[in-house]
Amino acid sequence: MSRKITVLTRKEEIAEEKLKDCIVVVIDVLLATTTISTLLNHRPKSVIPVRDQAEAHRIANGFSKDEYLLVGESAGYEIEGFLRPDPLQIIKQSLSNKEIILLTTNGTVAIRKSANAKRVYACSLINTSTVAEEILSYDETSSILIACAGNDGRFSLEDFLCAGYLIDELLKRTTNWTLSDAATVAKRYYENSTDETITNELTSSETGKLLQELQYDEAIKYAAKKSCIKIAPYLVDGKFTSS
């Protein structure tokens, strides 16, 4: 019996009550899932995705000041008291034994909305191949829902591209899949891309243009690198850990 791959293009499409028996892969290339994967590759204690500032501060209050970092943005802009979620800047700090509390407009909200799933992975272009391997190692029967975080209720080109990349990687390993229409289109979109066009797609996307205005240029170039790290973060008790 073949397994189903479904693609959602916006976090608003996630039906929390229908996820119990499926694997969810959340994608927010610019930048939440890229940031999560990069930070975990530098071995903090955990990355904790949150829905809003109130939750971030409530969780932070459970730690001493030297035990956590608040990282986040609102509509792309800085939040007072939070570090910018630029992975290349954050990893310059010592992350050892830190709880990183992460808030983003789209990605962390999508992750939290997916928490009822059998398992929730954080995927970005930089770790897609490892996520595909981990999914197949973990489970051979469950359907997969790829949840593109989108852009505040709108379609995000870069997330859809990454969804197509993940589907391509899964199909390279086994052909036992049935694709939804959106999954089929995502795969075709990725198949027509090259490493050069991927970088161009990210810089020319709606989110990419905003992030360039906010001086995230190097982070965007980094986010376009395909499978450059070997890590497949998945959620356990509300946290991503590097173990």
Secondary structure by P-SEA (a helix, b strand, c coil): cbbbbbbbcccccccccccccbbbbbbbcccaaaaaaaaaaacccbbbbbccaaaaaaaaaacccccbbbbbccccccccccccccccccccccccccccccccccaaaaaaaaccccbbbbbccccaaaaaaaaaacccbbbbbbbcccccccccaaaaaaaaaaaaaaaaacccccccaaaaaaaaaaaaccaaaaaaaaaacaaaaaaaaacaaaaaaaaacccccbbbbbbcccccccc
